[in-house]
Amino acid sequence: MQDNQDNSGGLNDPKGLVASILDFSFRTFVTPRIISIVYVLSLVGLVLGTIGWLIAAFRMSSAFGESGIPFMQIILAPFVLAFGVVVIRIYCEMLLLAFRVVEHLSSLSRSSEQIARLREPLDRIADGMSQPKPAPEKSGP
């Protein structure tokens, strides 16, 4: 018996998140469900890292008496932050893209199987029509 259920792990998957995580056959994907959480946590980490970078620059400048380092760090921080946001977003989109490709390929595979099942009767009819008809028997004189 065929399983017509979509096991691609997409957002419409009836399994819950915990059930998907504990799926040891790996028929469902967890990543599409948690990618937004990973994105938000990555952004929070990026912002905290940038703030830590600025604090370290100010501490180094006060320890060594250099005033140019924090000024340069303050100017660079927004650019580094913006670049980091773009890189994180692209990475998350690439992950989702891979999973969407798998979903669409499995959908195409199911569609081609359905088309093949629908063509079988038509092929039999076409084979029956292409076979030569036997010649009618002559009845005796």
Secondary structure, 3 states (H helix, E strand, C coil): CCCCCCCCCCCCCCCCHHHHHCCCCCCCCCHHHHHHHHHHHHHHHHHHHHHHHHHHHHHHHHHHCCCHHHHHHHHHHHHHHHHHHHHHHHHHHHHHHHHHHHHHHHHHHHHHHHHHHHHHHHHHHHHHHHCCCCCCCCCCC
